[in-house]
């Protein structure tokens, strides 16, 4: 389908890129075996790509970003901050010590019986709620730490839901809980992201990964970047979620 839409022939491709990890082994093997067969039949190079590198470079499908930059990769499986100096040159500055941000969205949505995936559902409900009706805790860990922790926030949400179930906090709606939870996550993400910029003395930012499709997060980062005179870039929503195009980009 991609070849047809590009109006090219299959032999026109330069190489075959495939995700080699991290991820579910069974899924990775299916992709790898298919890519091997395709590369062999076309006599084209086979390039293995780290899934996270795909996210870090997805922005280049949309615009040219000058190196170096600070990248926040935030998804269901990962919440990391990188310094990106060039293609293939990445330094991890901080990562989650427990739950990823996107995983927390999924778990809170499940607690509220709102469905799956939780990210879009929580975002939609948060727009209808008031985050000021309950302020959830923010975990910033040690002073100047660039690591993340969302397990405490998740526990706090569960406790509030349990209190409401036994007749306390009855004025707190699902929408309010979603709004308060989302605001707490975004506060931490934005704080750590700009702390990383300060520590690395950089003013270029890329926010990527599935959670980067969240409008509230994008608006919060963009607003703070504008105040500080920073350059910030976001892949469009389709390129934020897991996709083959970003793997092809990184492979190329």
C-alpha positions in Angstrom: 0.0 0.0 0.0 2.8 2.4 0.9 4.6 1.7 -2.4 1.3 2.2 -4.3 0.5 5.5 -2.6 4.1 6.8 -3.3 3.6 5.9 -7.0 6.9 4.1 -6.9 7.9 0.5 -7.7 8.9 -1.9 -5.0 12.4 -2.1 -6.5 12.8 1.6 -6.1 13.3 1.4 -2.3 16.8 1.9 -0.9 16.7 -0.5 2.0 14.4 -2.4 4.4 14.2 -1.1 8.0 12.7 -3.1 10.8 12.1 -2.7 14.5 14.4 -5.0 16.5 13.3 -3.9 20.0 12.3 -3.1 22.6 8.9 -4.8 22.3 7.0 -8.1 22.5 9.3 -10.8 21.2 6.5 -12.6 19.2 5.6 -9.4 17.4 9.2 -8.4 16.8 9.9 -11.8 15.3 7.0 -11.5 12.8 8.3 -8.2 11.6 11.9 -9.3 11.5 11.2 -12.4 9.5 9.0 -10.5 7.0 11.7 -7.8 6.6 14.4 -10.5 6.1 12.4 -12.1 3.4 11.6 -8.8 1.7 15.2 -7.6 1.8 16.5 -11.0 0.5 14.0 -11.1 -2.4 14.8 -7.5 -3.4 18.5 -7.8 -2.7 18.4 -4.7 -0.5 20.2 -3.9 2.8 18.4 -4.8 6.0 18.7 -2.3 8.8 17.6 -3.0 12.3 16.2 0.0 14.2 15.6 0.5 17.9 12.0 1.4 18.5 12.9 4.4 20.7 15.3 5.8 18.0 12.3 5.8 15.7 10.4 8.0 18.1 13.5 10.3 18.6 13.8 10.9 14.8 10.1 10.9 13.8 10.2 14.7 13.7 12.4 14.5 10.6 9.5 13.2 8.6 7.9 16.5 9.2 10.7 19.1 9.5 14.4 19.5 9.8 15.5 20.0 13.4 18.9 21.4 14.2 21.1 19.3 16.5 21.6 19.1 19.4 18.2 19.0 21.1 16.5 17.7 24.2 13.9 15.0 23.4 11.1 13.8 25.7 9.8 10.4 24.6 6.6 9.7 26.4 4.4 6.7 25.6 2.7 3.6 27.1 6.0 1.8 27.6 8.6 4.6 28.0 9.0 8.0 29.6 12.6 9.1 28.9 14.5 12.3 28.4 17.4 12.2 25.9 20.1 14.6 24.6 20.2 14.1 20.8 23.5 15.2 19.3 23.2 13.7 15.9 21.8 10.7 14.1 22.8 7.7 16.1 24.2 9.8 19.0 21.9 9.8 22.0 22.5 10.3 25.7 19.8 9.2 28.2 19.3 11.9 30.8 16.3 10.6 32.7 13.8 7.8 32.6 10.8 6.4 34.6 11.6 4.4 37.7 8.3 2.6 37.6 5.2 3.2 35.4 5.5 5.0 32.1 3.2 8.1 31.7 1.1 6.4 29.1 0.8 3.3 31.2 -0.6 5.5 34.0 -3.2 6.9 31.7 -4.3 3.4 30.8 -4.5 2.3 34.4 -6.4 5.3 35.6 -8.9 4.9 32.8 -9.3 1.3 33.9 -9.9 2.3 37.5 -12.6 4.7 36.3 -14.0 2.0 34.0 -13.7 4.3 31.0 -12.2 1.8 28.5 -8.9 1.4 26.6 -6.7 2.9 25.4 -6.7 5.4 28.3 -4.8 8.3 26.8 -7.4 9.7 24.4 -10.2 8.9 26.9 -8.6 10.6 29.8 -7.8 13.6 27.6 -11.4 13.9 26.5 -12.8 13.5 30.0 -10.2 16.0 31.4 -11.5 18.7 29.1 -14.9 18.3 30.8 -13.6 18.3 34.3 -12.0 20.8 36.8 -8.5 19.9 37.9 -8.9 22.3 40.9 -11.5 20.1 42.5 -8.8 17.8 43.6 -5.0 18.4 43.4 -3.1 15.1 43.0 0.5 14.9 44.3 3.5 15.5 42.0 6.5 13.3 42.4 9.7 15.2 41.5 12.0 12.8 43.3 15.5 14.0 44.4 16.5 17.6 43.8 17.5 18.1 40.2 16.7 14.5 39.3 15.5 14.0 35.7 13.9 10.6 36.5 10.2 10.1 36.7 7.9 8.2 39.0 4.1 7.8 38.5 3.3 4.9 40.8 2.5 7.3 43.7 0.2 9.3 41.6 -1.6 6.2 40.4 -2.0 5.0 44.1 -3.4 8.4 45.0 -6.0 8.2 42.2 -7.0 4.8 43.4 -7.4 6.0 47.0 -9.6 8.9 45.9 -11.8 6.6 43.8 -12.2 4.2 46.8 -13.1 7.1 49.1 -15.7 8.3 46.7 -17.1 4.7 46.5 -17.8 4.7 50.3 -19.7 8.0 50.2 -16.8 10.5 50.6 -15.9 13.1 48.0 -19.2 12.5 46.2 -18.9 15.9 44.5 -15.8 14.7 42.6 -16.7 13.5 39.1 -14.9 11.1 36.8 -14.1 14.1 34.7 -12.6 16.0 37.7 -10.4 13.0 38.5 -9.3 12.7 34.9 -8.5 16.5 34.8 -6.6 16.4 38.1 -4.6 13.3 37.1 -3.7 14.6 33.7 -2.6 18.0 35.1 -0.3 16.2 37.6 1.3 14.1 34.9 1.8 17.1 32.6 3.3 19.3 35.4 6.0 16.7 36.1 6.7 16.1 32.4 7.1 19.8 31.7 9.1 20.5 34.8 11.6 17.7 34.1 11.9 18.6 30.4 12.8 22.2 31.0 15.1 21.2 33.9 17.0 19.0 31.4 17.3 21.9 29.0 18.7 24.0 31.8 21.2 21.4 32.8 22.4 20.7 29.2 22.2 24.4 28.3 20.0 23.7 25.2 17.0 25.5 24.0 15.7 23.1 21.3 13.0 20.6 22.3 11.3 17.7 20.6 8.4 15.9 22.3 7.4 12.6 20.8 5.8 9.2 21.6 2.1 8.4 21.9 1.4 10.7 24.8 2.8 13.6 22.8 -0.4 13.5 20.8 -2.1 14.9 24.0 -3.2 18.5 23.3 -2.9 19.6 26.9 0.8 18.4 27.0 1.6 20.1 23.7 0.0 23.3 24.8 1.8 23.3 28.2 5.2 22.7 26.6 4.6 25.2 23.8 3.5 27.9 26.3 6.6 27.5 28.5 8.9 27.3 25.5 7.4 30.5 24.2 7.9 32.3 27.5 11.6 31.2 27.6 12.3 31.8 23.9 12.9 28.1 23.2 12.2 26.2 20.0 9.9 23.2 20.4 8.7 20.7 17.9 6.1 17.9 17.9 5.5 15.3 15.3 1.8 15.4 14.1 -0.4 13.0 16.1 -0.2 10.2 13.5 3.6 10.2 13.8 3.5 10.3 17.6 1.9 6.9 18.0 3.9 3.7 17.0 4.2 3.7 13.2 6.3 2.2 10.4 7.2 5.6 8.9 9.4 6.6 11.8 11.3 3.2 11.6 11.9 3.8 7.9 13.1 7.3 8.7 15.5 6.1 11.3 16.7 3.3 9.1 17.4 5.6 6.2 
